[in-house]
Amino acid sequence: MNPAFLPNVRYVFRNPFYITRRALYKAISIFSKQFSGGQLLDIGCGTKPYQPLFTVQNYVGMDYEKGGTNNNPDADFFYDGKIFPFKNKSFEFALATEVLEHVFEPDSFLSEIHRVLKEDGLLLLTVPFSWDEHEQPYDYGRYTSFGLKYLLEKNGFQVLEQIKTGDFVLTVFQLFATYCYYNLSKNWFIYKLSLIFFFGPFQLLGILLSFLLPKNMNLYLDNVVLAQKK
Ligand SMILES: C[S@@+](CC[C@H](N)C(=O)[O-])C[C@H]1O[C@@H](n2cnc3c(N)ncnc32)[C@H](O)[C@@H]1O
């Protein structure tokens, strides 16, 4: 698995986005236990970074043919951003990690997921709440926890569980590290040094302070939602 997605603490010295990746990985690994057997569709699959967490019969990756990762070699299928190339009720499970923010028409996207899921099928969705505009210009939205629940229910899903990853302190530290990444990564040598002497210790300090300081979840990194087709 790509180390950029792994939660082991040693990767804090290799990954300027360790705080957000660690929290996402942990949340996805908890929910993935409910995805066992059957067919899973990973929508906007990218490099399928979380595939090892799912013990399903068939793991199918689909990506957007005009998305930020054109000609994705890891995708098994591509779609045009409108209709998924699958029959109704083809999958027991759907996964979309860090994708909804790139979708300009979230209602039709969610109704396509609803269509290809079998009755009572499960959807695991992760969506950033605090993150910079990425894969520009294909970045269209940020959702609050309430907005996401509304969208899912409106499109025929029941929200079973919903969590926020990161907290106020972790988010502030992660966003500042991201800001520094843009500046420090311009020079390879400085970047490599800063991973060890800045990004690692800085993110560890954030994790420590988040543990010591009062918890506040009004600012956070990602929404992670487990929903079921109604
Ligand atoms: C931030 S990447 C996330 C990739 C992967 N899911 C992950 O968690 O690492 C966003 C992905 O969404 C895809 N994407 C962009 N627009 C999309 C759309 N309208 N429908 C589905 N996927 C889309 C991109 O091609 C890209 O693979």
The ligand as an SDF file (V2000), in Angstrom:
LIG
                    3D

 27 29  0  0  0  0  0  0  0  0999 V2000
   -8.8190   13.1540   -4.5590 C   0  0  0  0  0  0  0  0  0  0  0  0
   -8.9310   11.8620   -5.7220 S   0  0  0  0  0  0  0  0  0  0  0  0
   -9.3870   10.5030   -4.6860 C   0  0  0  0  0  0  0  0  0  0  0  0
   -8.9460    9.2020   -5.2610 C   0  0  0  0  0  0  0  0  0  0  0  0
   -9.1790    7.9890   -4.3450 C   0  0  0  0  0  0  0  0  0  0  0  0
  -10.5920    7.7260   -4.1890 N   0  0  0  0  0  0  0  0  0  0  0  0
   -8.5070    8.2150   -3.0010 C   0  0  0  0  0  0  0  0  0  0  0  0
   -9.1740    8.1820   -1.9620 O   0  0  0  0  0  0  0  0  0  0  0  0
   -7.2750    8.3730   -2.9940 O   0  0  0  0  0  0  0  0  0  0  0  0
  -10.4340   12.2360   -6.5670 C   0  0  0  0  0  0  0  0  0  0  0  0
  -10.8550   11.1930   -7.5790 C   0  0  0  0  0  0  0  0  0  0  0  0
  -12.1730   11.5280   -8.0590 O   0  0  0  0  0  0  0  0  0  0  0  0
  -12.1970   11.3250   -9.4560 C   0  0  0  0  0  0  0  0  0  0  0  0
  -13.2780   12.1450  -10.0140 N   0  0  0  0  0  0  0  0  0  0  0  0
  -13.2390   13.4170  -10.4320 C   0  0  0  0  0  0  0  0  0  0  0  0
  -14.4450   13.8050  -10.8710 N   0  0  0  0  0  0  0  0  0  0  0  0
  -15.2770   12.7500  -10.7110 C   0  0  0  0  0  0  0  0  0  0  0  0
  -16.6350   12.5030  -10.9900 C   0  0  0  0  0  0  0  0  0  0  0  0
  -17.4220   13.4330  -11.5100 N   0  0  0  0  0  0  0  0  0  0  0  0
  -17.1380   11.2870  -10.6990 N   0  0  0  0  0  0  0  0  0  0  0  0
  -16.3540   10.3350  -10.1540 C   0  0  0  0  0  0  0  0  0  0  0  0
  -15.0580   10.4990   -9.8840 N   0  0  0  0  0  0  0  0  0  0  0  0
  -14.5220   11.6900  -10.1670 C   0  0  0  0  0  0  0  0  0  0  0  0
  -10.8140   11.7040   -9.9260 C   0  0  0  0  0  0  0  0  0  0  0  0
  -10.5410   11.1400  -11.1920 O   0  0  0  0  0  0  0  0  0  0  0  0
   -9.9580   11.1110   -8.7860 C   0  0  0  0  0  0  0  0  0  0  0  0
   -9.6290    9.7680   -9.0280 O   0  0  0  0  0  0  0  0  0  0  0  0
  1  2  1  0
  2  3  1  0
  2 10  1  0
  3  4  1  0
  4  5  1  0
  5  6  1  0
  5  7  1  0
  7  8  2  0
  7  9  1  0
 10 11  1  0
 11 12  1  0
 11 26  1  0
 12 13  1  0
 13 14  1  0
 13 24  1  0
 14 15  1  0
 14 23  1  0
 15 16  2  0
 16 17  1  0
 17 18  1  0
 17 23  2  0
 18 19  1  0
 18 20  2  0
 20 21  1  0
 21 22  2  0
 22 23  1  0
 24 25  1  0
 24 26  1  0
 26 27  1  0
M  CHG  2   2   1   9  -1
M  END
$$$$
